[in-house]
Amino acid sequence: CNREWRRGDYGGETRMVLAELGNKISKAIQQMGAETIIDDKVVDKMMNTVALALLQGDVDVKLVKKLKDDIKTSCKVDSMASGVNKRKVIQSALMKGLCGLLDPGKASFKPKKKRANVFMFVGLQGCGKTTSCTKLAYYYRKRGWKTALVCADTFRAGAYDQLKQNATKAKVPYFGSYTERDPVVVAEKGVNQFKKDKYEIIIVDTSGRHKQEDALFEEMQAVHKAVDPDEVIFVMDSSMGQAAKLQASAFQKSVDVGSIIVTKLDGHAKGGGALSAVAATGSPITFIGTGEHIDQFEKFETKSFVDQLLGLGNLQGLKEIIEDKSVMESQEKLVQKITSKGGEFTFRDMYDQFQTLMNLGSFGKVMSMIPGFKNLMGDGREEQSQFRIKRFMTVMDSMTNQELDSDLKIFNTQPDRLYRIAVGSGVDQRVVWEVLETFKQFKRVADQLKIMGRNGLDFSRMHAGEKERSIQNLAGAMSPQILQRMGGMQNFANLIKQMDSMGGMNMSTTTQKPKKPRSKKGRRR
């Protein structure tokens, strides 16, 4: 079955095993940074720890040895000038080396708008190919592309039913046949139909096969010739580890594999080996599957992946989540409301913020994208946080419209309302008080935004002094505990500036283009 992960072997809870590799490497870097004197012996010790962690992550021993030798050669600490920041040089060299393990240096295919871009999926049976087809279609659909799916897998029983079910869930049109047994005919008909209907992303799912099955490879080549895809995507199960290189190479020889999607990366210790082995084939990894749900699918960018692995965050990924259309509309609406005359932050606004947060997906995933927050959730903490927010939302479901559209004043003047809400939501009155305390924290930030004005988070319109004051005001409105977890005021300021440099901090309402003044003359001569 094409499932993205399995629960049974990992203590009942899915967790990204690659995080263990990242933690070990991060610890080695921290231990190196804690040394009083940095010399070649310290670098050797750090690299031995890193090499052991990579080998335990199933990375090829030759690749590990090359990485170790390259860093030792480029980081001759004893011969460095006295003013050089040795720790930074070593860390940069290690980061560059780790990126080199995963990056073949080849750019992936970029689809073009207003034309048909045909993707053909190939891979072994059971690798998660059909699920990945739907995920890619959903990924592009959410970003405004007109997407469609074609089921050319006529070999596996139930393949068309699976794709139809997934496509319906993703709200993506699909094409297939219960009677036609020739995959070439199905693929050609489906692609031609969707091209005729002006679809921009057309994804063709093919039968799973093995590198030793020559007949299936011939069929794959026939489908390839019939649909003439712009990109052939090889889907690979990360549990294969280093063995993935042999399979990827076999497919590469049969059809020109342009890129690779790695699935089940959240539940297998061999994920590191799979990633490095596939990169060695010369085809770039474009996406990774991190769960069974349709939205647990991430664009793979080497530097961002390594940064997140080592707890340095993934601001680009965080920016993509924030810039989701529904999230942006929600935030712009809130900023417009609280910065308008007489606008106040209410319990209904806090409820909407919780709803938006729940729609973002995994808390752990979002937190790991923020520098310094990678291990904030810890084991079981993510579930506790989600449960707490759901319980707060249940409490607010028991509020009247008058209470939802007010602030704390109504409860200060009429405290008996708290008892009624507690009974109505089936919780202790203490939980209702927790909701009120949480509201106070939200309102502090909202009040600060009101002072800063509608363009308060658009730092592109501010000079240096205004930026610094705005960042300090935002930090002052935050909980001291949260600020401390982010590494203090300096780290928070650096995070805001990094996001601003990426164009991701403008939460102001969308500015409209000024209308051109009408010409006094009715007709142009």
Secondary structure as GFF3:
##gff-version 3
##sequence-region A 1 525
A	DSSP	alpha_helix	18	34	.	.	.	ID=ss1
A	DSSP	alpha_helix	40	56	.	.	.	ID=ss2
A	DSSP	alpha_helix	61	74	.	.	.	ID=ss3
A	DSSP	three_ten_helix	77	79	.	.	.	ID=ss4
A	DSSP	alpha_helix	86	102	.	.	.	ID=ss5
A	DSSP	beta_strand	117	123	.	.	.	ID=ss6
A	DSSP	alpha_helix	129	142	.	.	.	ID=ss7
A	DSSP	beta_strand	147	151	.	.	.	ID=ss8
A	DSSP	alpha_helix	159	170	.	.	.	ID=ss9
A	DSSP	beta_strand	174	175	.	.	.	ID=ss10
A	DSSP	alpha_helix	183	196	.	.	.	ID=ss11
A	DSSP	beta_strand	201	205	.	.	.	ID=ss12
A	DSSP	alpha_helix	214	227	.	.	.	ID=ss13
A	DSSP	beta_strand	231	237	.	.	.	ID=ss14
A	DSSP	three_ten_helix	238	243	.	.	.	ID=ss15
A	DSSP	alpha_helix	244	254	.	.	.	ID=ss16
A	DSSP	beta_strand	259	263	.	.	.	ID=ss17
A	DSSP	alpha_helix	271	279	.	.	.	ID=ss18
A	DSSP	beta_strand	285	289	.	.	.	ID=ss19
A	DSSP	beta_strand	297	299	.	.	.	ID=ss20
A	DSSP	alpha_helix	302	309	.	.	.	ID=ss21
A	DSSP	alpha_helix	315	322	.	.	.	ID=ss22
A	DSSP	alpha_helix	325	339	.	.	.	ID=ss23
A	DSSP	alpha_helix	347	359	.	.	.	ID=ss24
A	DSSP	alpha_helix	363	368	.	.	.	ID=ss25
A	DSSP	alpha_helix	381	397	.	.	.	ID=ss26
A	DSSP	alpha_helix	401	404	.	.	.	ID=ss27
A	DSSP	alpha_helix	409	413	.	.	.	ID=ss28
A	DSSP	alpha_helix	416	425	.	.	.	ID=ss29
A	DSSP	alpha_helix	429	452	.	.	.	ID=ss30
A	DSSP	three_ten_helix	459	461	.	.	.	ID=ss31
A	DSSP	alpha_helix	464	477	.	.	.	ID=ss32
A	DSSP	alpha_helix	480	485	.	.	.	ID=ss33
A	DSSP	alpha_helix	488	501	.	.	.	ID=ss34
###
